[in-house]
Amino acid sequence: MAVQEPLLPSNQVFLNFRGDVRHGLISYLEKALENAGINVFTDKKEMRGEDLTALFRRIEESNIALVVFSRRYMESKWCLNELVAIKERVDENKIVAIPIFYKVEPDELEKLLDEACESHHNVHDDEHIMKKKWKVALTCIKSKMGLTLNEKRYYFGTLRIIFF
């Protein structure tokens, strides 16, 4: 007998971010979303030992993706692969992507991606293909209307306005 997964509320928000901002910005943002009654998904809610591809299923189940670009975001191939999946869902009009530029300017992101790709010395042909997909996804998502956060303190009390 197969175990059926619980149905998720229709307003699920997927948070895409690099782990270095998890205990700062993300913890506050996640709490603010939950306090506003918004079902938010982060990887900490995935069962340990679960195949990482389950995260792509969570993207498919979500209506909104908050993409938190930080200075080290481009160093994570996993974040970039999630970004490609989010972009594909945006192209299908199945998800709304909202970029958040956390202590980084949108214009810096492509240079940071190039630097991260150069730091991997043994790049194979399939990684060149992925780099192109990452650049296309980055260009698409960073061009969306989003938020720029460069301050040290943030107030997320008005998040309900963004999502409803």
N, C-alpha and C positions, 0 to 999 in steps of 0.2 A: 504494500500500500504506500503510495507516494505521499510525502508530507507537503501540504499546500502552504505556500508563503502567505502571510497576512496581506490583505489589500492595503496599499499606502494611500494616504489622503491625496487628493488631486493637486494640491498646491505644494508638492514637494520641491525643495530647493537643494540642488547639488552644489557643494562647495569644492571647488578645484583650487588647490594651493600646494605650495611646497612646505614640507614639514617644519622648516625653520621658523615659520610664523604661527605654528599651531598653538603654542602656549601664550601668545600675545594677542594679536589682532583676532585670530580665528576664534579663540575661546570667548572673547567678548561678543563678536559678531554672532556666533552660534547661540549664545545665551539670549541675546537680544531678539533673534528670530524666534526662538522657542517661546520667549515671554510674550511675543506678539501672536502666538498661536500658529506659527508657521512650522510645518514639518520640514526639518532640515536634515540633510544627510552628509555625514563626514565618514571617512574610512574607519574611524574608531568604533563605529556602530556595526561594522562588518565582523562576522565571527572569525576569531583567530583560526588559522589553518585553512580558511576558505581560499579558493583559487582567486587570485587578484583580478581575473577577468570579470568577477562578479561586480566590480566597480563600474564596468561598462554597462552592465545591466541596470545599475542604479541611475546612470545617465539617461538611459532610455526611459526609465520610469518617471523622470523628473520633468517638470514644466519650466523650471528656471535653473540656470547655471550661473553661479557667481564665480567668476574667474579672478582669483587674487594674484595679480602679477607682483612679485617681489624681486629684489635684486638677484636672488639666487634661483628663481623659478626655472630659468632656462637650463640649469644644470641637471634637471631631472627629466630623463627620458620618459618616465611614467607620466609626469604632469603634461608633457608635450603630447604624448599619445592620447591622454584624456582630452586635451584641447582639440585634437583632430576629430575625435568622436563627437565632441560638443559642436564643432563647426559643421559636421555632417548633419546633425540633428537640426541645427539652425537652417541649413540649406533646405531641409525638408519641412520647414515651418513647424517643427514639433517641440522646440524648446526656445526660450528667450535667453540669450547670453548677455550678462551684464559684467563688464570688466571693472575691476577695482585695481587701481595703480597704487600700490603700497610702497611709499618711499622710493619710487622709481617713476620716471617720466615715460609716456608712451613712445616717444621718439628714440629712447635708449634701448628698447626691447630687441629690435632686430640685431643691433650690434652685440648685445649680450648673448643672443642665440648664436651668432657667428663665432664668438669667443668660446662658448661652451662646446660647440661642434669641433672647433680646432683643437681643443684640449684633449679630445679623444683621438689618439694617434693612429690606431689601426682601424680606419673607417672602411667598411665594405660597401659594395655597390648598393645593397639594399638599404644601408644607412644613408646614402646619398639620396635615395628615393624618399626615405622618411624625412630627411632634412627639408626637402622641397615641400612635403605635406605639412611639416611643422611651420614653415614660413608662410604658406598660404593660409593656414588656420590662424596664425598669429596676426597676419594682416587683416583678416576678416574680423576677428574678435576685438582687437585693439581699436578698430575703427567704430565700434558701437559706442553709444552714449553710455558713459560710466561715471565712476567716482575716482577722484585723485585724493589720496590721503597722505599728507606729508607732515601732519602735526603729531604731537606725542599723545594727545588725548582725543578720544572720539566719542560722540554721542550717537547711539543708534536707536534712540527712542522713536524716531519717525519712520522706521522701516515699514510699518504697516502701509504707509502711503505708497511706497515703491511697489509693493506686491499686490495691492488690492485696488 
